[in-house]
Amino acid sequence: MQSATTVQYELMKGRDATAAIRAFPVGYLPIGCLERHGDHLPMGLDVIKAHQVCCHLAHALGGSVFPPHYYAGIHNMSAAQIAKHTSEWGNIYTDQSAKDSLLDIIRQIAMTGIQVLVLYSGHYPRCQIDMIQEIGATFTGATSLTVIPFSECLIMEGDHAGISETSFMLYLDKNLVDMTRISDVNHRDHGWTEQTSPATASRAKGKQDVQAVITHLQSKIEAALRKESR
């Protein structure tokens, strides 16, 4: 994305970072895990997607995007299941440490002056959504920070590397998508249906879905800022 100024916190120069937070105390923390997404999408899709959408959000609404966190995904599998998915699929989950790590990171972010933080998870099994909502509740009424837990599946139909996530990436960074590598084995691995198949994904749908996220979070952020200003 081309811009006269960067929204990525790690790329800001010195005092520009603190000045940006003072000017508009909204932050975005993109999180997820490393996980196979067919053979046509990258292992880091969940976090790449969340990070890119957060940058779009910051350009559209204002705010600072904190570095993406690839080691914040859980799946609540048994030890045997995790071992299988790690050795055979290359997936990396942090069931034992993700929540504590995120709480520590968010408390540090709050100390910078951020008043509203969107905790954006690109990874969204039910246990992951429960975790980010629990984290959000931890800060409710207890601090000067409002955490907005979010994932696309909260406002639209989600899938695993299917039409939704593939469309997101076709819009966000088409160079990371190789549609020629969608095969029968991927359909068996992921259980895609005719309706969720990535073969029907499009850049237009990805753009529409990103705009839906921006529209949804704009109202959430504005409400949180009004609350923090009282």
Residue frames as qw, qx, qy, qz and C-alpha x, y, z in Angstrom:
[[0.000, 0.888, 0.460, 0.000, 0.00, 0.00, 0.00],
 [0.429, 0.339, -0.007, 0.837, 1.37, 3.40, -0.97],
 [0.311, -0.888, -0.340, -0.015, 1.11, 6.19, 1.56],
 [0.208, 0.793, -0.270, 0.506, 3.02, 9.30, 2.55],
 [0.311, -0.547, 0.614, -0.477, 3.14, 7.95, 6.08],
 [0.437, 0.039, -0.898, -0.025, 3.35, 4.44, 7.40],
 [0.681, -0.478, -0.012, -0.555, 0.79, 2.94, 9.76],
 [0.897, -0.074, -0.408, 0.154, 3.07, 0.08, 10.80],
 [0.515, -0.851, 0.101, -0.019, 4.46, 0.75, 14.29],
 [0.818, -0.297, 0.277, 0.408, 7.71, -1.14, 13.68],
 [0.581, 0.415, 0.297, 0.634, 8.47, 1.03, 10.62],
 [0.082, -0.968, -0.163, -0.174, 7.79, 4.38, 12.29],
 [0.521, 0.419, -0.327, 0.668, 10.77, 6.62, 13.08],
 [0.291, 0.048, -0.528, 0.796, 11.54, 7.44, 16.71],
 [0.140, 0.247, 0.461, -0.840, 9.23, 10.10, 18.12],
 [0.430, 0.023, -0.469, -0.771, 6.85, 9.63, 15.18],
 [0.423, -0.205, -0.882, -0.043, 5.62, 6.46, 16.88],
 [0.172, -0.409, -0.654, 0.613, 4.63, 8.15, 20.13],
 [0.176, 0.238, -0.055, -0.954, 3.28, 11.16, 18.26],
 [0.395, -0.093, -0.709, -0.577, 1.02, 8.91, 16.19],
 [0.370, -0.377, -0.829, 0.180, -0.41, 7.34, 19.34],
 [0.070, -0.372, -0.385, 0.842, -0.94, 10.72, 21.01],
 [0.248, 0.141, -0.312, -0.906, -2.74, 11.99, 17.91],
 [0.771, -0.028, -0.278, -0.572, -5.06, 8.97, 17.60],
 [0.277, -0.436, 0.802, -0.299, -4.81, 6.37, 20.39],
 [0.914, 0.148, 0.150, -0.346, -6.15, 3.39, 18.42],
 [0.087, -0.528, 0.822, 0.195, -4.06, 0.29, 17.77],
 [0.903, 0.196, -0.161, -0.346, -4.39, -2.98, 15.89],
 [0.321, -0.495, 0.807, -0.011, -2.74, -6.27, 16.87],
 [0.803, 0.274, -0.348, -0.398, -2.95, -8.96, 14.15],
 [0.406, -0.413, 0.796, -0.178, -2.54, -12.50, 15.46],
 [0.892, 0.212, -0.176, -0.359, -2.83, -16.12, 14.36],
 [0.756, -0.358, 0.537, 0.107, -0.69, -19.18, 13.79],
 [0.179, 0.487, -0.728, -0.448, 1.34, -21.07, 11.19],
 [0.638, 0.171, 0.693, -0.290, -0.92, -23.61, 9.55],
 [0.231, 0.048, 0.783, 0.576, -1.38, -25.36, 6.20],
 [0.456, 0.548, 0.261, -0.650, -3.92, -23.66, 3.95],
 [0.839, 0.523, 0.127, -0.076, -4.19, -25.99, 0.99],
 [0.720, -0.103, 0.284, 0.625, -1.21, -25.84, -1.33],
 [0.334, 0.669, 0.343, 0.568, -2.24, -22.57, -2.93],
 [0.232, -0.909, -0.006, -0.346, -1.86, -20.27, 0.08],
 [0.319, 0.529, -0.616, 0.490, 1.05, -19.56, 2.47],
 [0.542, -0.255, -0.734, 0.320, 1.48, -21.22, 5.88],
 [0.186, -0.238, -0.409, 0.861, 1.23, -17.82, 7.55],
 [0.057, -0.488, -0.580, -0.649, -2.04, -16.91, 5.81],
 [0.365, -0.738, -0.563, 0.072, -4.03, -16.22, 8.99],
 [0.407, -0.652, -0.109, 0.631, -1.59, -13.60, 10.23],
 [0.270, 0.009, 0.432, 0.860, -0.68, -12.20, 6.80],
 [0.104, -0.603, -0.642, -0.462, -4.39, -11.68, 6.13],
 [0.389, -0.791, -0.418, 0.220, -5.03, -10.09, 9.54],
 [0.434, -0.439, 0.072, 0.783, -1.99, -7.81, 9.22],
 [0.168, 0.187, 0.506, 0.825, -2.92, -6.60, 5.74],
 [0.207, -0.714, -0.596, -0.304, -6.53, -5.96, 6.76],
 [0.446, -0.715, -0.280, 0.459, -5.33, -4.05, 9.84],
 [0.335, -0.202, 0.243, 0.887, -3.19, -1.85, 7.58],
 [0.035, -0.464, -0.593, -0.656, -6.26, -1.15, 5.43],
 [0.379, -0.758, -0.527, 0.064, -8.19, -0.33, 8.62],
 [0.451, -0.558, -0.098, 0.690, -5.52, 2.07, 9.84],
 [0.209, 0.046, 0.401, 0.890, -5.32, 3.85, 6.49],
 [0.181, -0.554, -0.620, -0.525, -9.12, 4.17, 6.38],
 [0.499, -0.761, -0.393, -0.127, -9.84, 4.97, 10.04],
 [0.042, -0.811, 0.410, -0.415, -6.52, 5.99, 11.61],
 [0.839, -0.480, 0.226, -0.118, -4.38, 4.26, 14.18],
 [0.047, 0.675, -0.735, -0.047, -1.17, 2.25, 14.52],
 [0.954, 0.070, -0.231, -0.180, -0.69, -1.37, 13.46],
 [0.475, -0.648, 0.593, -0.048, 1.54, -3.36, 15.80],
 [0.187, 0.431, -0.840, -0.271, 3.77, -6.14, 14.42],
 [0.840, -0.043, -0.320, -0.435, 1.93, -9.36, 13.49],
 [0.401, -0.448, 0.739, -0.303, 2.16, -12.17, 16.03],
 [0.637, 0.216, -0.650, -0.354, 2.43, -15.64, 14.42],
 [0.378, 0.021, -0.880, 0.287, 2.62, -17.55, 17.72],
 [0.304, 0.005, 0.450, -0.840, -0.80, -16.74, 19.15],
 [0.672, 0.030, -0.424, -0.606, -2.95, -19.52, 17.69],
 [0.364, -0.184, 0.843, -0.351, -4.58, -22.33, 19.65],
 [0.553, 0.038, -0.624, -0.551, -6.61, -25.38, 18.64],
 [0.616, -0.309, 0.500, -0.525, -7.15, -27.26, 21.93],
 [0.823, 0.224, -0.486, -0.191, -6.11, -30.57, 20.38],
 [0.899, -0.416, 0.114, 0.075, -4.76, -33.56, 22.27],
 [0.325, -0.698, 0.540, 0.338, -1.00, -33.95, 22.45],
 [0.589, 0.067, 0.744, 0.308, -1.22, -36.73, 19.86],
 [0.442, 0.784, 0.429, 0.073, -3.29, -34.59, 17.49],
 [0.010, -0.958, 0.191, 0.213, -0.92, -31.65, 17.79],
 [0.477, -0.450, 0.668, 0.352, 2.06, -33.94, 17.15],
 [0.586, 0.363, 0.681, 0.246, 0.38, -35.33, 14.03],
 [0.322, 0.906, 0.271, 0.042, -0.59, -31.94, 12.62],
 [0.190, -0.880, 0.344, 0.268, 2.87, -30.53, 13.36],
 [0.490, -0.328, 0.725, 0.356, 4.83, -33.40, 11.83],
 [0.481, 0.362, 0.744, 0.291, 2.55, -34.03, 8.85],
 [0.229, 0.859, 0.412, 0.198, 1.12, -30.58, 8.13],
 [0.461, 0.256, -0.129, 0.840, 3.74, -28.27, 9.66],
 [0.307, -0.797, -0.274, -0.442, 1.15, -26.51, 11.84],
 [0.391, 0.081, -0.551, 0.733, 2.38, -24.66, 14.93],
 [0.436, -0.731, -0.347, -0.394, -0.05, -23.96, 17.77],
 [0.222, 0.309, -0.569, 0.729, 0.72, -22.41, 21.16],
 [0.573, -0.546, -0.531, -0.303, -2.12, -23.77, 23.28],
 [0.670, -0.427, -0.438, 0.421, -0.09, -23.52, 26.49],
 [0.424, -0.320, -0.105, 0.841, 1.22, -19.99, 26.16],
 [0.176, 0.487, 0.460, 0.721, -0.83, -17.95, 23.68],
 [0.289, -0.842, -0.401, -0.215, -3.21, -16.29, 26.13],
 [0.585, -0.669, -0.074, 0.452, -0.52, -15.34, 28.66],
 [0.498, -0.010, 0.309, 0.810, 1.71, -14.00, 25.88],
 [0.060, 0.622, 0.467, 0.625, -1.09, -11.88, 24.44],
 [0.420, -0.848, -0.321, 0.033, -2.04, -10.47, 27.83],
 [0.592, -0.478, 0.073, 0.645, 1.57, -9.44, 28.41],
 [0.355, 0.220, 0.420, 0.806, 1.86, -7.83, 24.96],
 [0.102, -0.746, -0.486, -0.444, -1.44, -5.97, 25.34],
 [0.492, -0.791, -0.226, 0.283, -0.53, -4.60, 28.77],
 [0.509, -0.277, 0.220, 0.785, 2.68, -3.23, 27.26],
 [0.178, 0.454, 0.515, 0.705, 0.76, -1.71, 24.35],
 [0.276, -0.846, -0.447, -0.089, -1.57, -0.01, 26.84],
 [0.532, -0.619, -0.058, 0.575, 1.43, 1.65, 28.46],
 [0.396, 0.117, 0.360, 0.837, 2.27, 3.40, 25.17],
 [0.191, 0.280, 0.145, -0.930, -0.98, 5.36, 25.43],
 [0.287, -0.143, -0.765, -0.558, -3.20, 3.22, 23.19],
 [0.421, -0.019, 0.461, -0.781, -6.78, 3.49, 24.48],
 [0.846, 0.265, 0.199, -0.418, -8.57, 1.23, 21.98],
 [0.107, -0.439, 0.846, 0.282, -6.99, -1.95, 20.62],
 [0.861, 0.238, -0.124, -0.432, -8.45, -4.19, 17.94],
 [0.429, -0.365, 0.825, 0.038, -7.25, -7.75, 18.64],
 [0.709, 0.446, -0.214, -0.503, -7.64, -9.20, 15.16],
 [0.555, -0.246, 0.793, 0.057, -7.35, -12.97, 14.88],
 [0.497, 0.407, -0.519, -0.564, -7.05, -14.37, 11.37],
 [0.282, 0.040, -0.958, 0.034, -7.27, -17.87, 12.90],
 [0.465, -0.199, 0.152, -0.849, -10.76, -18.73, 14.05],
 [0.468, -0.229, -0.853, -0.029, -11.64, -22.13, 15.52],
 [0.484, -0.742, -0.342, -0.315, -14.15, -21.75, 18.36],
 [0.725, -0.489, -0.222, 0.431, -11.46, -22.03, 21.03],
 [0.438, 0.117, 0.068, 0.889, -9.49, -19.16, 19.44],
 [0.173, -0.606, -0.299, -0.717, -12.56, -16.91, 19.35],
 [0.662, -0.668, -0.339, -0.008, -13.33, -17.78, 22.98],
 [0.685, -0.243, -0.148, 0.671, -9.75, -16.89, 23.93],
 [0.235, 0.268, 0.101, 0.929, -9.72, -13.44, 22.31],
 [0.390, -0.661, -0.338, -0.545, -13.14, -12.67, 23.81],
 [0.735, -0.549, -0.307, 0.253, -11.85, -13.69, 27.26],
 [0.529, -0.030, -0.047, 0.847, -8.87, -11.39, 26.75],
 [0.047, -0.513, -0.259, -0.817, -11.20, -8.55, 25.80],
 [0.593, -0.675, -0.368, -0.239, -13.28, -9.14, 28.92],
 [0.710, -0.264, -0.306, 0.576, -10.12, -9.03, 31.06],
 [0.291, 0.057, -0.018, 0.955, -9.69, -5.34, 30.24],
 [0.228, -0.625, -0.497, -0.558, -13.37, -4.37, 30.44],
 [0.473, -0.813, -0.171, -0.292, -13.86, -1.85, 33.23],
 [0.820, -0.451, -0.066, 0.346, -10.49, -2.65, 34.76],
 [0.521, -0.236, 0.209, 0.793, -8.14, -0.38, 32.80],
 [0.216, 0.686, -0.012, -0.695, -8.12, 2.64, 30.53],
 [0.072, 0.286, -0.780, -0.552, -7.79, 0.28, 27.56],
 [0.786, 0.261, 0.291, -0.479, -10.71, -1.13, 25.57],
 [0.179, -0.262, 0.873, 0.369, -9.88, -4.32, 23.66],
 [0.732, 0.345, 0.010, -0.588, -12.10, -5.18, 20.70],
 [0.476, -0.175, 0.843, 0.178, -11.71, -8.91, 19.92],
 [0.622, 0.561, -0.027, -0.545, -12.37, -9.59, 16.24],
 [0.345, -0.138, 0.835, 0.405, -12.22, -12.16, 13.47],
 [0.312, 0.094, -0.482, -0.813, -13.98, -12.18, 10.10],
 [0.294, -0.234, -0.916, -0.139, -16.04, -15.23, 11.11],
 [0.016, -0.397, -0.624, 0.673, -17.88, -13.02, 13.62],
 [0.337, 0.536, 0.104, -0.767, -19.56, -11.07, 10.81],
 [0.640, 0.459, -0.388, -0.479, -19.39, -13.39, 7.78],
 [0.996, -0.007, 0.064, -0.065, -19.08, -17.04, 6.81],
 [0.151, -0.747, 0.634, 0.132, -15.53, -18.19, 7.44],
 [0.977, 0.196, -0.071, -0.044, -13.71, -21.14, 5.90],
 [0.619, -0.560, 0.441, 0.331, -10.30, -22.77, 5.97],
 [0.256, -0.345, 0.629, 0.648, -8.43, -21.75, 2.81],
 [0.389, 0.507, 0.758, 0.130, -11.69, -21.87, 0.85],
 [0.262, 0.717, 0.410, 0.500, -13.55, -19.17, -1.08],
 [0.280, -0.949, -0.145, -0.012, -13.45, -16.63, 1.77],
 [0.564, -0.663, 0.265, 0.415, -9.79, -16.74, 2.75],
 [0.600, 0.142, 0.496, 0.611, -8.63, -17.19, -0.85],
 [0.181, 0.834, 0.368, 0.369, -10.68, -14.15, -1.93],
 [0.391, -0.898, 0.019, 0.201, -9.17, -12.10, 0.90],
 [0.592, -0.438, 0.411, 0.537, -5.69, -12.93, -0.31],
 [0.504, 0.467, 0.508, 0.519, -6.48, -12.39, -3.99],
 [0.015, 0.944, 0.209, 0.255, -7.38, -8.83, -3.01],
 [0.486, -0.849, 0.144, 0.147, -4.74, -8.23, -0.35],
 [0.132, -0.674, 0.655, 0.316, -1.74, -9.80, -2.11],
 [0.896, 0.341, 0.000, -0.284, -2.44, -11.90, -5.20],
 [0.426, 0.632, -0.644, 0.067, 1.27, -12.73, -5.52],
 [0.259, -0.338, 0.824, -0.373, 0.91, -15.02, -2.48],
 [0.767, 0.204, 0.447, -0.412, -1.83, -17.09, -4.18],
 [0.085, 0.320, -0.817, -0.471, -1.22, -19.89, -6.70],
 [0.743, 0.151, 0.208, -0.618, -4.63, -21.04, -7.95],
 [0.672, 0.383, -0.586, -0.243, -2.98, -23.72, -10.15],
 [0.200, 0.270, -0.884, 0.324, -2.08, -25.70, -7.02],
 [0.633, -0.065, 0.389, -0.666, -5.66, -26.35, -5.89],
 [0.349, 0.195, -0.879, -0.258, -6.06, -30.12, -6.20],
 [0.742, -0.313, -0.483, -0.344, -8.31, -33.01, -5.23],
 [0.622, -0.133, -0.608, 0.475, -6.06, -33.79, -2.26],
 [0.022, 0.131, -0.276, 0.952, -6.65, -30.25, -0.95],
 [0.589, -0.282, -0.257, -0.713, -10.41, -30.79, -1.17],
 [0.788, -0.244, -0.564, 0.021, -10.05, -34.01, 0.83],
 [0.444, 0.035, -0.498, 0.744, -7.74, -32.38, 3.38],
 [0.043, -0.007, 0.247, -0.968, -10.00, -29.39, 4.04],
 [0.143, 0.462, 0.853, -0.195, -13.47, -30.71, 3.32],
 [0.162, 0.268, -0.125, -0.941, -14.46, -27.89, 0.97],
 [0.496, 0.504, 0.685, -0.174, -17.93, -28.03, -0.53],
 [0.416, 0.533, 0.481, 0.559, -19.03, -26.70, -3.89],
 [0.104, -0.947, -0.245, -0.178, -20.06, -23.49, -2.11],
 [0.467, -0.842, 0.189, 0.191, -16.80, -23.06, -0.19],
 [0.852, 0.157, 0.218, 0.449, -14.32, -24.20, -2.85],
 [0.272, -0.660, 0.158, 0.682, -11.43, -21.75, -3.39],
 [0.395, 0.190, 0.653, 0.618, -11.80, -22.32, -7.14],
 [0.054, 0.782, 0.539, 0.309, -14.70, -19.83, -7.03],
 [0.388, -0.661, -0.182, 0.616, -12.76, -17.16, -5.10],
 [0.416, 0.712, 0.260, 0.503, -12.34, -13.69, -6.58],
 [0.344, 0.065, -0.205, 0.914, -10.55, -10.42, -5.94],
 [0.284, -0.456, -0.240, -0.809, -13.93, -8.64, -6.06],
 [0.724, -0.530, -0.421, -0.132, -15.26, -10.74, -3.19],
 [0.659, -0.174, -0.343, 0.646, -12.07, -10.10, -1.21],
 [0.108, 0.259, -0.015, 0.960, -12.42, -6.35, -1.67],
 [0.515, -0.514, -0.334, -0.600, -16.08, -6.50, -0.62],
 [0.780, -0.426, -0.438, 0.137, -15.22, -8.52, 2.49],
 [0.488, -0.017, -0.265, 0.831, -12.41, -6.16, 3.53],
 [0.143, -0.376, -0.099, -0.910, -14.81, -3.23, 3.22],
 [0.675, -0.512, -0.428, -0.314, -17.35, -5.10, 5.37],
 [0.706, -0.278, -0.408, 0.508, -14.70, -5.51, 8.07],
 [0.243, 0.155, -0.097, 0.953, -13.81, -1.81, 7.92],
 [0.381, -0.471, -0.274, -0.747, -17.46, -0.75, 8.17],
 [0.752, -0.471, -0.460, -0.039, -18.09, -3.08, 11.12],
 [0.662, -0.244, -0.328, 0.628, -15.01, -2.07, 13.08],
 [0.113, 0.400, 0.032, 0.909, -15.45, 1.63, 12.43],
 [0.533, -0.610, -0.227, -0.540, -18.63, 1.66, 14.54],
 [0.834, -0.393, -0.325, 0.212, -16.94, -0.44, 17.25],
 [0.561, 0.059, -0.174, 0.807, -13.89, 1.83, 17.41],
 [0.084, -0.502, -0.091, -0.856, -15.93, 5.03, 17.45],
 [0.682, -0.600, -0.281, -0.308, -18.10, 3.70, 20.28],
 [0.807, -0.279, -0.280, 0.440, -15.03, 2.69, 22.27],
 [0.372, 0.245, -0.086, 0.891, -13.41, 6.09, 21.80],
 [0.345, -0.613, -0.169, -0.691, -16.56, 7.82, 23.01],
 [0.807, -0.512, -0.294, -0.012, -16.54, 5.61, 26.09],
 [0.724, -0.091, -0.207, 0.651, -12.85, 6.28, 26.79],
 [0.193, 0.420, 0.017, 0.887, -13.36, 10.07, 26.46],
 [0.487, -0.723, -0.345, -0.348, -15.97, 10.25, 29.22]]
